[in-house]
Amino acid sequence: MLRLATELDLALLGAQTEALLWISVRPGALQETARTLSAHPHVRFCAATTGLANLVVAVAAANLDALYTFLTDAVGPLEAVTAIDTTPLLATVKRTGLIRD
């Protein structure tokens, strides 16, 4: 099997802000919550995990205001979400095998 991955600078698409969301979700609603968030255009990656958070989501947004709107309008109303820790990405050194200078 051959899998190609294309690396694109998200800034070219207007996304200046990236963050990882560490979300705690009631276990019975994990799959439904993951599917709901995965359908959002700001979500680049979504996976179930273990630890204090059981869902990790990578988000790309135009700016901090757009990230805030995503958190309040897309994540906030989800009743199964019990906690969220937002980690803004300040600089990316390596992504999909490409080391950045």
C-alpha positions, -999 to +999 in steps of 0.1 A: +000+000+000+012+035-009-001+065+010+007+100-001+006+129+022+006+165+011+019+192+034+003+226+029+010+257+049-024+264+066-017+301+064-022+299+026-058+287+034-063+316+059-057+296+091-033+315+113-042+298+146-038+261+155-046+244+187-050+210+203-081+204+224-079+178+251-116+171+258-132+149+285-164+133+273-188+110+290-177+075+278-211+066+264-211+097+242-175+095+230-181+082+195-210+106+188-191+136+201-161+127+180-182+123+149-199+156+156-167+175+160-150+157+131-177+171+107-167+207+116-145+224+089-120+237+116-112+202+128-081+186+111-078+156+134-099+139+160-091+107+180-101+089+211-073+086+237-068+078+273-059+098+304-076+128+319-090+136+284-105+109+262-107+129+230-079+149+213-089+173+185-065+194+163-081+226+152-071+252+126-088+286+126-083+320+110-074+337+142-079+336+180-114+351+176-124+322+153-109+297+177-129+313+205-161+311+184-154+274+177-149+267+214-181+285+224-204+277+195-193+242+184-178+226+215-197+245+242-232+232+234-221+196+234-237+182+266-214+152+269-183+174+272-173+176+308-140+195+305-117+209+279-080+220+279-069+241+250-033+241+239-025+267+213+004+257+190+029+285+189+054+271+164+055+239+143+089+224+138+079+191+121+047+180+104+041+149+082+078+142+080+088+178+068+112+195+092+107+233+091+135+259+094 
